[in-house]
Amino acid sequence: MIHTRGLKKRYGKTQALNGLDLNVEQGAIFGFIGQNGAGKSTTMRILATLMLPDEGEAEVAGVDVIRQPGEVRRVVGYMPDFFGVYDDLTVGEYLQFYATLSGVKGAKAEQLRDDLLELVDLGRKREDFVEGLSRGMQQRLCLARTLIHDPQVLLLDEPASGLDPVARSEMRDLLKELTRMGKTILISSHILTELADLCTHVGMITGGRIVKEGTVAEVLWASTNPAWRMRLLTDPGGAAEILAGLGSIGDISVGESYVQFRCDNGAEGAADALSAVVQAGHKVSRLAEVESSLEETFVKLAREEVQV
């Protein structure tokens, strides 16, 4: 659905994109993860036909972004990280204005307005002025505006930025509903916990290129040496000393009732560690892998990129 190959973009002496290859399949909620300045917004602006790359290729829904920008705009809805609203318009007038810009007029525009306001749960706010809406409501209104021409693909740049936890939850539920309606979504965010809960796939960008891409499970599994947590009934410090004597164990930390560690040989190494601790007379109540987070994985990959 979205494919880029070798995208490059430079601003003066700054290399914003450095050969970026991105692949987003149809129906995915694809989380675009990166630090400020990593190239996320630049990529989205290129895909939205608002900017030309210096080099490379890009297509959306089989349409060439560079050679057929008009066609791309028909299939893409773009919500930038900073959006403008017309404070002196009501919510209904705001959406109807954008419907008119998209060539929809009269009764059809009114029906489209009402349908979209219901979708984003703003139907009861139709006669309210835009300036009176909360930040979360304005975000949902701008998402409705993005949907005004029924695009196949949504490019959402930090849509949860500045929202409180309740508004973020409402936005997450809305995006899931849009995928059930057949939309493909590319969403950038620095709130990595939100992406882990929402996305089907993620791509991690640093230095202007993708360093890891795949399903959330694939990225987490492939990118980290998992930690293991051993819960003990007595003397976790003594168990830590046993683990420290094993050559394949590292990153040992001790809690009130547990020891956490990493090992070179995966599950087999963790089983050997358990056996050693039990044979030394310690009572173990549980051994479990500690689930990695997107944030931990991204930090690890970013540091590896810097060292290369």
C-alpha positions as CSV (number, residue, x, y, z in Angstrom):
1,M,0.0,0.0,0.0
2,I,2.9,2.4,0.9
3,H,6.4,1.7,-0.5
4,T,9.5,3.9,-0.6
5,R,12.9,3.0,-2.0
6,G,16.1,5.0,-1.4
7,L,14.4,8.2,-0.3
8,K,16.8,11.0,0.4
9,K,16.2,14.6,1.5
10,R,18.6,17.2,2.6
11,Y,17.9,20.6,4.3
12,G,21.1,22.6,3.8
13,K,23.8,20.6,5.7
14,T,21.3,18.3,7.4
15,Q,20.5,14.9,5.9
16,A,16.9,14.4,6.9
17,L,16.4,11.1,4.9
18,N,19.3,8.9,3.9
19,G,18.1,6.1,1.7
20,L,14.8,5.3,3.5
21,D,13.0,2.1,2.5
22,L,9.5,1.8,4.0
23,N,6.9,-0.9,3.4
24,V,3.3,-0.6,4.8
25,E,0.9,-3.3,3.8
26,Q,-2.8,-2.8,3.1
27,G,-5.0,-2.7,6.3
28,A,-2.0,-2.2,8.7
29,I,-1.8,0.3,11.5
30,F,1.9,1.1,11.0
31,G,3.7,2.9,13.8
32,F,6.5,5.2,12.6
33,I,8.9,5.5,15.5
34,G,11.8,7.9,15.8
35,Q,13.3,10.8,17.7
36,N,12.7,14.4,16.8
37,G,14.6,15.1,13.6
38,A,14.8,11.5,12.6
39,G,12.9,12.1,9.4
40,K,9.3,11.0,10.2
41,S,7.6,14.3,9.3
42,T,9.7,14.7,6.2
43,T,8.7,11.2,5.0
44,M,5.0,11.9,5.6
45,R,5.2,15.2,3.7
46,I,6.8,13.5,0.7
47,L,4.1,10.8,0.8
48,A,1.4,13.5,1.0
49,T,2.9,15.2,-2.1
50,L,3.8,18.3,-0.1
51,M,7.5,17.9,-0.7
52,L,9.7,16.4,-3.3
53,P,12.6,14.1,-2.3
54,D,16.1,14.7,-3.6
55,E,16.4,11.1,-4.6
56,G,14.4,7.9,-4.5
57,E,11.0,6.5,-5.3
58,A,7.7,6.4,-3.4
59,E,4.2,5.1,-4.2
60,V,0.9,4.9,-2.4
61,A,-1.8,2.5,-3.4
62,G,0.2,1.7,-6.5
63,V,0.4,5.4,-7.6
64,D,3.7,7.2,-8.0
65,V,4.0,10.0,-5.5
66,I,6.4,12.1,-7.6
67,R,4.9,11.6,-11.1
68,Q,1.2,11.5,-10.2
69,P,0.7,13.8,-7.2
70,G,-3.0,14.6,-8.1
71,E,-3.9,10.9,-8.0
72,V,-2.1,10.4,-4.8
73,R,-4.1,13.2,-3.1
74,R,-7.3,11.4,-4.0
75,V,-6.3,8.3,-2.0
76,V,-4.4,9.9,0.9
77,G,-5.6,11.8,3.9
78,Y,-2.9,13.8,5.7
79,M,-3.1,15.1,9.3
80,P,0.0,17.1,10.2
81,D,1.5,17.5,13.6
82,F,0.4,21.2,13.6
83,F,-3.0,21.8,12.2
84,G,-5.1,25.0,11.6
85,V,-8.7,25.4,12.6
86,Y,-11.0,28.3,11.8
87,D,-12.2,29.6,15.2
88,D,-15.0,31.7,13.9
89,L,-16.7,28.7,12.3
90,T,-19.0,26.2,13.9
91,V,-18.0,22.5,13.9
92,G,-20.6,21.8,11.2
93,E,-19.6,24.7,9.1
94,Y,-15.9,23.7,9.3
95,L,-16.5,20.3,7.9
96,Q,-19.0,21.5,5.3
97,F,-16.4,24.0,4.1
98,Y,-13.9,21.2,3.5
99,A,-16.5,19.0,1.9
100,T,-17.1,21.8,-0.6
101,L,-13.4,22.1,-1.3
102,S,-13.5,18.4,-2.1
103,G,-16.3,18.9,-4.6
104,V,-19.1,17.7,-2.4
105,K,-22.0,20.2,-2.2
106,G,-25.7,20.5,-1.1
107,A,-27.5,17.7,0.6
108,K,-24.7,15.3,0.0
109,A,-22.2,17.5,1.8
110,E,-24.6,17.9,4.8
111,Q,-25.0,14.1,5.0
112,L,-21.2,13.6,4.8
113,R,-20.7,16.2,7.5
114,D,-23.2,14.5,9.8
115,D,-21.8,11.0,9.2
116,L,-18.2,12.1,9.9
117,L,-19.2,14.0,13.1
118,E,-21.0,10.8,14.3
119,L,-17.9,8.8,13.5
120,V,-15.6,11.0,15.6
121,D,-18.3,11.4,18.3
122,L,-18.8,15.1,17.8
123,G,-22.4,15.0,16.5
124,R,-23.7,16.8,19.6
125,K,-21.1,19.6,19.0
126,R,-22.2,20.5,15.4
127,E,-23.4,24.0,16.3
128,D,-20.6,24.7,18.7
129,F,-17.7,27.0,17.6
130,V,-14.4,25.3,16.9
131,E,-12.6,27.6,19.3
132,G,-14.7,26.3,22.2
133,L,-13.6,22.6,21.7
134,S,-11.1,20.9,23.9
135,R,-7.7,19.9,22.4
136,G,-8.9,16.3,22.1
137,M,-12.1,17.3,20.3
138,Q,-10.2,19.5,17.9
139,Q,-7.9,16.6,17.1
140,R,-11.0,14.4,16.3
141,L,-12.4,17.2,14.2
142,C,-9.2,17.5,12.2
143,L,-9.3,13.7,11.7
144,A,-12.8,14.0,10.4
145,R,-11.5,16.7,8.0
146,T,-8.8,14.3,6.9
147,L,-11.5,11.7,6.1
148,I,-13.7,14.1,4.1
149,H,-12.8,12.6,0.7
150,D,-12.9,9.0,1.9
151,P,-9.1,8.3,1.4
152,Q,-7.7,4.7,1.5
153,V,-4.6,5.7,3.3
154,L,-4.2,8.0,6.4
155,L,-0.9,9.7,7.2
156,L,-1.2,10.9,10.8
157,D,1.7,12.9,12.2
158,E,1.6,12.8,16.1
159,P,-2.2,12.6,16.3
160,A,-2.1,12.1,20.1
161,S,0.3,14.9,20.8
162,G,-0.9,17.1,23.7
163,L,-3.8,14.9,24.6
164,D,-4.7,13.7,28.1
165,P,-5.0,10.0,28.8
166,V,-8.7,9.9,28.2
167,A,-8.5,11.7,24.9
168,R,-5.6,9.4,23.8
169,S,-7.7,6.4,24.6
170,E,-10.6,7.8,22.5
171,M,-8.2,8.5,19.6
172,R,-6.9,5.0,19.8
173,D,-10.4,3.5,19.7
174,L,-11.3,5.7,16.7
175,L,-8.2,4.6,14.8
176,K,-9.0,1.0,15.4
177,E,-12.5,1.6,14.0
178,L,-11.0,3.2,10.9
179,T,-9.0,0.1,10.2
180,R,-12.1,-2.0,10.5
181,M,-13.5,0.2,7.8
182,G,-10.6,-0.8,5.6
183,K,-8.3,2.2,6.0
184,T,-4.5,1.8,6.0
185,I,-2.8,4.0,8.6
186,L,0.7,5.3,8.9
187,I,1.0,7.0,12.3
188,S,4.0,8.7,13.9
189,S,4.3,9.2,17.6
190,H,6.8,9.6,20.4
191,I,4.4,8.0,22.8
192,L,5.7,4.5,22.2
193,T,3.5,2.7,24.7
194,E,0.5,4.0,22.8
195,L,1.9,2.5,19.5
196,A,2.5,-0.8,21.1
197,D,-1.1,-1.1,22.1
198,L,-2.4,0.2,18.8
199,C,-0.2,-0.8,15.9
200,T,0.0,-4.1,14.0
201,H,3.4,-3.1,12.5
202,V,6.2,-0.7,13.4
203,G,9.2,0.8,11.7
204,M,12.0,2.4,13.6
205,I,13.8,5.3,11.9
206,T,17.1,6.8,13.0
207,G,19.6,8.8,11.0
208,G,17.1,9.1,8.2
209,R,16.7,5.4,7.5
210,I,14.7,2.5,8.8
211,V,16.7,0.3,11.1
212,K,14.0,-2.2,12.0
213,E,10.6,-3.0,10.5
214,G,8.0,-5.7,11.0
215,T,5.1,-6.7,13.2
216,V,5.3,-5.5,16.8
217,A,6.1,-9.0,18.0
218,E,8.8,-9.6,15.3
219,V,10.5,-6.3,16.1
220,L,10.5,-6.9,19.9
221,W,11.7,-10.5,19.5
222,A,14.4,-9.8,17.0
223,S,15.8,-6.7,18.5
224,T,16.6,-7.6,22.1
225,N,18.2,-10.2,24.2
226,P,15.3,-10.8,26.6
227,A,15.5,-10.3,30.3
228,W,14.4,-13.0,32.7
229,R,13.0,-12.5,36.2
230,M,13.4,-15.2,38.9
231,R,11.1,-14.8,41.9
232,L,12.5,-16.4,45.2
233,L,11.0,-17.2,48.5
234,T,14.2,-16.3,50.3
235,D,17.6,-14.6,49.8
236,P,17.5,-13.1,46.3
237,G,20.9,-11.6,46.9
238,G,22.4,-15.1,47.4
239,A,20.8,-16.3,44.2
240,A,22.3,-13.3,42.4
241,E,25.8,-14.4,43.6
242,I,25.2,-17.8,42.1
243,L,24.1,-16.3,38.8
244,A,27.1,-14.0,38.7
245,G,29.4,-17.0,38.8
246,L,27.8,-18.3,35.5
247,G,29.7,-17.2,32.5
248,S,26.6,-16.7,30.3
249,I,24.7,-14.4,32.7
250,G,24.8,-10.6,32.8
251,D,22.9,-7.4,33.6
252,I,22.0,-8.8,37.0
253,S,19.7,-6.7,39.3
254,V,18.2,-7.6,42.6
255,G,14.8,-6.7,43.9
256,E,13.1,-7.3,47.2
257,S,11.9,-10.8,46.1
258,Y,13.4,-11.4,42.7
259,V,16.6,-11.4,40.6
260,Q,16.5,-10.2,37.0
261,F,19.1,-11.1,34.5
262,R,20.0,-11.6,30.8
263,C,21.6,-14.7,29.3
264,D,23.3,-15.5,26.1
265,N,21.5,-18.7,25.3
266,G,17.8,-17.7,25.5
267,A,15.4,-20.0,27.2
268,E,18.0,-22.8,27.5
269,G,20.4,-20.4,29.3
270,A,17.6,-19.3,31.6
271,A,16.8,-23.0,32.4
272,D,20.5,-23.6,33.3
273,A,20.4,-20.5,35.6
274,L,17.3,-21.9,37.3
275,S,18.9,-25.3,37.8
276,A,22.0,-23.7,39.3
277,V,20.1,-21.6,41.8
278,V,17.9,-24.5,42.8
279,Q,20.8,-26.8,43.3
280,A,22.4,-24.2,45.6
281,G,19.4,-24.6,47.9
282,H,17.4,-21.5,47.0
283,K,13.6,-21.8,46.7
284,V,12.3,-20.4,43.4
285,S,8.6,-19.7,43.0
286,R,8.6,-18.5,39.4
287,L,10.8,-17.9,36.3
288,A,9.5,-15.8,33.5
289,E,10.7,-13.8,30.5
290,V,10.3,-10.0,31.0
291,E,8.4,-8.6,28.0
292,S,10.4,-6.0,26.2
293,S,8.9,-2.6,25.3
294,L,9.1,-0.6,22.1
295,E,10.9,2.2,23.9
296,E,13.6,-0.2,25.2
297,T,14.0,-1.7,21.8
298,F,14.2,1.7,20.0
299,V,16.8,3.1,22.4
300,K,18.9,0.0,21.9
301,L,18.7,0.2,18.1
302,A,19.4,4.0,18.2
303,R,22.5,3.5,20.3
304,E,23.7,0.7,17.9
305,E,23.2,3.0,15.0
306,V,25.3,5.7,16.6
307,Q,28.1,3.3,17.2
308,V,28.3,2.1,13.6
